Amino acid sequence: METIINRRSFLKKCAAIAAGLVSAKAEAVAGGFVLSNRTLEMHLGPKRPNFLFITADDMNYNSVGVYGCGISDITPNIDRLATEGMRFTQAHITIAVCQPSRSVLMTGRYPHRNGAEGFEPIDINVPTLQEQLRQAGYINGIMGKNAHLAPREKFCWDYYILGTELGRGRDPALYYQYARRFFENAKAANKPFYLMANSQDPHRPFAGSQQERDKWKTNMPYSRKITRQETEIPGFLPELPDVRQEVSEYFTSVHRCDETVGSVLRALKDTGFEDNTLVMFLSDNGMAFPFAKTNCYLNSTKTPWIVRWPGVVKPGTVDTDHFISGIDYMPTILDAAGLPQVEGMDGTSFLPRLNGQRQKGRDKVFTVFHETSAKRRFEMRCVQNKTYGYIYNAWSDGQTVFKNESQSGLTMNAMKQAAKTDPYIAARVQLFLYRVPEELYNFAEDPDALHNLADDPVYKEQLNLMRQELLAWMERTKDSLAPVFRHFILSV
Ligand SMILES: [Ca+2]
């Protein structure tokens, strides 16, 4: 016998049963109905959507064609995905370094609230997206960047393909093969799926570089070499021969990343899942050069964020208005799956945006930095809105020297050499290595953060406003640095 109940209470009961809070048997007796798969499907309506999440590793937002890269046909597959879906131009990840960035995505929590401020596991009692999906009957798969979601058991992977099996995460053909195998497995099991397909491009070492030969004694294959002539130097780096060389190698890796994206999307299409799969694409942080990755600049956290969902998202939509960030990823996927939100997430679902509705409160983003992969601590906090960005560098004391992976290879060495005779580059090197406690930029006019306005009296009111916004956020989220920051702004 089937009891008539509304969809919301039914979904709640299903979630409670799935979460193990109520035994299915007890619920069946209490509710007076038998919970069969057929009953579930009748009440849930259409089958749950599948999810394909494709990530780039260390790719700058504006290295993508539709996000303004001027190199001809640099990312045709990502560009096509954007025309088939919706892309956000005010999208940020929450922390600009691999493992912490990905840990935010899969918990919906800021790093200091999920336990992974640096390259460490999340707290065992923090719920993950993959736990919720498994309880709802999903198959979870991951390809590449595997160690960057830890501990492994918290992520419930049913399919686990290491980067080493994918040509160091840099072989588009292998991505096609393994993605196809995953989709075919899901089809055979007749279960909804979640696949996280992680390219390890364009992470260092870059395609064809000396750094790559030094590390692996070989260069990984690529189909198109981006020449020095066609390369675009980002505005935050100086035009120097070695910088141009290294940025061109980076872009060769960007192009290979795009081929990996294309491979995974082709595997989805070839297995017949294109219509019932929500695809998202983003980069886990900015490019591994000075003033981008492992910092709190606009170029550190801003990401290309594209959503394709046939029948739901209007193709070719561009959202230039609403801010979305890493903490919003998990709430949105849960929402799209028809699953309840879990306790303790900091983000909120932007599913209404995908349905074409406006959302209030999406006018700024808070980003952080804590620790590099080499366990060096450099605390930074930032708030950015459409016009301004304010950064607090708690570590900057005039003595401590910034050290990160972006200083390896050619670029930083070239800048240090040039600094001996070029005062402008010398100032850039000085700023990068020592920073100043506060930075304020007009990111709308100066996205590359070349003019620090923090000491300009004209911007005093703006500075104070953003200090207060940041402090309120730090106190609200119980950031352990909040008392230090409060003391700092009282003392300046
Ligand atoms: Ca990364």
Boltz pocket constraint, residues with backbone or C-beta under 6 A from the ligand:
constraints:
  - pocket:
      binder: B
      contacts: [[A, 56], [A, 57], [A, 58], [A, 97], [A, 98], [A, 203], [A, 284], [A, 285]]
      max_distance: 6.0
